[in-house]
Amino acid sequence: MPQLRCPILALPVPDQMNTATQAPPPAQSKAKQPVPQSAGRALLWMGGALTCFSLVAISGRGASAAGVTTMQLMCYRSIVALVLVVLAMLATRPGLAQIRTSRIPMHGLRNGLHFIAQYSWFSALTMIPLAQLFALEFTAPLWVAILAPIFLAERLTAIRLLAATIGFAGVLTIVRPGTLVLDQGSIYALVAALGFAASMVATRTLMRTDTILCFLFHMSWSQALLAGALLWPELRTPTPEGLFWVVMVGVSGLAAHFSLARAFTYADAIIVAPMDFLRLPLIAFVGLLLYQEPLDPYVLAGGAIVVAGNLINLLGEHRRRARQRG
């Protein structure tokens, strides 16, 4: 599930993930032991992440079938996420002090963008096949490559431009404008991808000062409040079945991101990131098995083109950083 779904190119590097909002004085800092690299462990954690991402989609559809509206799902999932994030804060140092931030306006912008993207993603979830949704969602890192130079003053390199162009060709293959009417579900999926990309750009700036738990905390409470306000006075408790699926969405979403982050601590992005694209054939199989969704060759071909664009972008970033280090 998307929130819970920060696409691969937006993940912070491991040393950023545990940085306190206010760094301790140098004299009190302790050297952090590097995590031993292990491709095997990275693969195991990625397996867990792929499973959890699939559970998010299955649970989202289960919630819809149980009568939970998209806005209700947004509200109650955020409450579940908030509880889990607070428990995680209490279990890690420096505890609830991680809530502190001096960048509330940026959090508000990021959370608003993510709210729109996540609403669009959950709306598309019940309208189009799972493989089509995931294939279009994979365009988010390519949108980041376009938006980052505008808002983060990063260079728009030839590789980034090539990757984005290839990704756009993949989108055209999936939606096939001119031969099919661009359906509402595809529009929602594209809005979700663009929204996730914009929120990722905002996340990159927040990660310079705040921890992951910090922005997850502020995202959870603000999105729960916003969804609750939009639902009021029709806010009501889901049925036991609906509540079960809502909790599954929250738990599996956070578990997916935790597993993905752990995978990145055991291996470089150039190794871990391509594993994430296995979500596309996996979710296509899930759609076929559980929902009798046919394997659309155009969706699979377009998804492969989008993946190729992402891999080109990833390799380009890897070489650029290698040159900077050298």
C-alpha positions in Angstrom: 0.0 0.0 0.0 1.4 3.1 -1.0 1.9 5.0 2.1 3.3 2.8 3.3 4.8 2.4 0.1 7.8 4.6 -0.5 9.1 3.5 -3.9 12.6 2.3 -4.1 14.4 5.4 -5.4 13.0 7.5 -2.5 14.2 5.4 0.3 16.7 7.1 2.6 20.1 5.6 3.0 20.5 3.5 6.1 22.5 6.0 8.1 19.7 8.5 7.6 17.0 6.2 8.9 18.0 6.2 12.5 19.2 9.8 12.7 17.5 11.7 15.5 15.7 14.9 14.7 18.2 16.8 16.8 21.7 15.2 16.5 23.6 14.8 19.8 26.7 16.8 20.4 29.8 15.3 18.7 31.4 14.5 22.1 28.4 12.3 23.0 28.0 10.6 19.7 29.0 7.0 19.3 30.3 5.5 16.1 27.7 3.4 14.4 28.8 -0.1 13.5 28.1 -0.8 9.8 25.7 -3.6 9.0 27.5 -6.5 7.4 26.5 -6.8 3.7 24.5 -10.0 2.9 22.7 -10.5 -0.4 21.0 -13.6 1.1 19.5 -11.6 3.9 18.5 -8.8 1.6 16.7 -11.3 -0.6 14.8 -12.7 2.5 13.7 -9.3 3.6 12.7 -8.4 0.0 10.6 -11.6 0.0 8.8 -10.4 3.1 8.3 -7.0 1.5 6.8 -8.4 -1.7 4.5 -10.6 0.3 3.3 -7.7 2.4 2.8 -5.4 -0.6 0.5 -8.1 -2.1 -1.4 -8.4 1.2 -2.0 -4.6 1.2 -3.8 -5.0 -2.2 -5.7 -8.1 -1.1 -6.7 -6.5 2.2 -7.8 -3.3 0.4 -10.1 -5.2 -1.9 -11.4 -7.2 1.1 -12.2 -4.0 2.9 -14.1 -2.7 -0.1 -16.1 -5.9 -0.4 -17.0 -5.6 3.3 -18.5 -2.2 2.7 -15.6 0.0 3.8 -15.4 3.1 1.6 -12.1 4.5 0.4 -12.2 7.4 2.8 -13.1 5.1 5.7 -10.2 2.9 4.9 -7.9 6.0 4.8 -9.1 7.1 8.2 -9.0 3.8 10.1 -5.8 2.6 8.4 -4.1 5.8 9.5 -5.3 5.2 13.1 -3.9 1.7 13.0 -0.6 3.0 11.6 -0.5 5.7 14.3 -0.7 3.2 17.0 2.0 1.0 15.5 4.3 4.0 14.9 3.9 5.2 18.5 4.7 1.7 19.8 7.8 1.6 17.6 8.9 5.0 19.0 8.5 3.8 22.5 10.6 0.7 21.7 13.5 2.8 20.1 15.7 5.6 21.2 15.1 8.5 21.7 11.5 7.5 22.2 8.7 10.0 21.7 11.3 12.7 21.4 11.4 11.7 17.7 8.0 13.5 17.3 9.7 16.9 17.5 10.2 18.7 14.3 10.8 22.3 13.2 9.4 21.6 9.7 5.6 21.3 10.2 4.8 23.2 6.9 6.8 20.8 4.9 5.2 17.8 6.7 1.8 19.3 5.9 2.7 19.7 2.2 4.1 16.2 2.0 1.1 14.6 3.9 -1.4 16.4 1.7 0.2 15.2 -1.5 0.4 11.7 -0.1 -3.2 11.8 1.0 -4.3 12.6 -2.5 -2.0 9.9 -3.9 -3.2 7.2 -1.5 -6.8 8.0 -2.0 -6.3 7.7 -5.7 -4.4 4.4 -5.3 -7.2 2.8 -3.1 -9.8 4.1 -5.5 -8.0 2.5 -8.5 -7.6 -0.7 -6.5 -11.2 -1.7 -7.0 -11.5 -0.4 -10.6 -8.6 -2.0 -12.6 -6.7 -5.2 -12.5 -3.9 -5.4 -9.9 -1.2 -5.9 -12.5 -2.3 -2.7 -14.3 -2.3 -0.7 -11.0 1.1 -1.9 -10.0 2.6 -1.3 -13.5 1.4 2.3 -13.5 2.5 2.8 -10.0 6.1 1.9 -11.0 6.2 5.1 -12.9 6.5 7.1 -9.6 10.3 6.9 -9.4 10.5 8.2 -13.0 8.3 11.2 -12.1 10.7 11.8 -9.2 13.6 12.0 -11.8 11.6 14.8 -13.5 10.4 16.6 -10.4 13.7 16.5 -8.4 15.6 18.9 -10.7 12.7 21.4 -10.4 12.2 21.3 -6.7 15.5 20.0 -5.3 17.9 21.7 -7.8 19.2 18.3 -8.9 20.5 17.9 -12.4 18.2 16.6 -15.1 20.7 14.3 -16.7 20.4 12.6 -20.1 20.0 9.3 -18.3 17.1 10.6 -16.2 15.4 12.0 -19.3 15.9 8.8 -21.3 14.5 6.7 -18.4 11.4 9.0 -18.1 10.8 8.8 -21.9 11.0 5.0 -21.8 8.6 5.0 -18.8 6.2 7.2 -20.7 6.3 4.7 -23.6 5.4 2.0 -21.1 2.4 4.0 -19.8 1.2 4.4 -23.4 1.5 0.7 -23.9 -0.5 0.0 -20.8 -3.4 2.4 -21.3 -3.4 2.3 -25.1 -4.9 5.7 -25.9 -6.8 5.8 -29.1 -7.7 2.1 -29.0 -9.4 2.1 -25.6 -11.2 4.8 -23.6 -8.9 6.0 -20.8 -10.9 4.6 -17.9 -11.3 6.2 -14.5 -9.2 3.5 -12.8 -6.2 4.2 -15.0 -6.5 7.9 -14.3 -6.6 7.3 -10.6 -3.5 5.1 -10.9 -1.6 7.8 -12.8 -2.7 10.5 -10.3 -1.5 8.2 -7.5 1.9 7.7 -9.2 2.4 11.4 -9.7 1.2 12.1 -6.1 3.6 9.6 -4.7 6.4 11.0 -6.7 5.7 14.5 -5.4 5.5 13.3 -1.8 8.8 11.5 -2.3 10.5 14.7 -3.3 9.2 16.3 -0.1 10.3 13.3 1.9 13.8 13.7 0.6 14.0 17.1 2.1 12.5 16.0 5.4 14.9 13.1 5.7 17.7 15.6 6.1 16.5 16.6 9.5 13.7 14.2 10.7 13.6 10.4 11.2 11.4 8.0 9.4 9.3 7.5 12.5 8.9 11.2 12.8 7.3 11.7 9.4 5.3 8.5 9.7 3.9 9.8 13.0 2.9 13.2 11.5 1.5 11.6 8.4 -0.6 9.1 10.3 -2.3 11.5 12.7 -2.8 14.2 10.1 -4.3 11.9 7.5 -6.6 10.2 10.1 -7.8 13.7 11.1 -8.3 14.8 7.5 -10.1 11.7 6.5 -12.3 11.8 9.7 -13.2 15.5 9.0 -14.2 14.6 5.4 -16.3 11.7 6.6 -18.0 13.7 9.4 -20.9 13.3 10.2 -21.0 10.0 8.4 -18.1 8.6 10.2 -19.0 5.1 11.5 -17.3 2.0 12.7 -16.8 -0.7 10.1 -18.3 -4.1 10.5 -16.0 -6.7 12.3 -15.1 -8.1 8.8 -14.3 -4.6 7.5 -12.3 -3.8 10.6 -10.2 -6.9 10.1 -9.3 -5.9 6.6 -8.5 -2.4 7.7 -6.1 -3.6 10.4 -4.6 -5.9 7.8 -4.0 -3.0 5.5 -2.3 -1.0 8.2 -0.1 -3.8 9.6 0.9 -5.3 6.2 1.7 -1.8 4.8 4.1 -0.9 7.7 5.6 -4.4 7.6 6.3 -4.0 3.9 8.2 -0.8 4.4 10.1 -2.1 7.4 11.1 -5.2 5.4 12.1 -3.0 2.4 14.2 -0.7 4.6 15.9 -3.7 6.2 16.7 -5.1 2.8 18.5 -1.9 1.9 20.6 -2.2 5.0 22.0 -5.6 3.9 22.8 -4.7 0.3 23.3 -1.8 -2.0 20.3 -0.3 -3.9 21.7 -1.5 -7.2 21.1 -5.1 -5.9 17.9 -4.6 -3.9 16.0 -2.3 -6.2 15.6 -4.7 -9.1 14.1 -7.3 -6.7 11.2 -4.8 -6.0 10.1 -5.1 -9.6 9.2 -8.8 -8.9 6.0 -7.3 -7.4 4.6 -7.0 -10.9 4.6 -10.6 -12.0 3.7 -11.6 -8.4 0.6 -9.4 -8.3 -0.3 -10.5 -11.8 -0.4 -14.1 -10.5 -2.3 -13.0 -7.4 -4.9 -11.3 -9.6 -5.2 -14.4 -11.8 -5.5 -16.8 -8.9 -7.8 -14.8 -6.6 -9.8 -12.6 -8.9 -9.6 -14.4 -12.3 -8.0 -11.3 -13.8 -6.6 -12.3 -17.2 -2.9 -11.7 -18.0 -3.2 -8.8 -20.3 -0.1 -8.9 -22.6 -0.2 -5.1 -23.1 -0.1 -4.5 -19.4 2.7 -7.0 -18.9 4.6 -5.5 -21.9 4.1 -1.9 -20.7 5.1 -2.9 -17.2 8.3 -4.4 -18.5 9.0 -1.2 -20.4 8.4 0.9 -17.2 10.7 -1.5 -15.3 13.4 -1.0 -17.9 13.1 2.7 -17.6 13.5 2.4 -13.8 16.5 0.2 -14.1 18.2 2.6 -16.6 17.6 5.4 -14.1 18.9 3.3 -11.2 22.1 2.4 -13.1 22.6 6.0 -14.1 22.3 7.2 -10.5 24.7 4.4 -9.4 27.4 5.4 -11.9 26.9 9.1 -11.1 27.4 8.5 -7.4 30.4 6.2 -8.1 32.0 9.0 -10.1 31.4 11.5 -7.2 33.0 9.2 -4.7 35.9 8.5 -7.0 
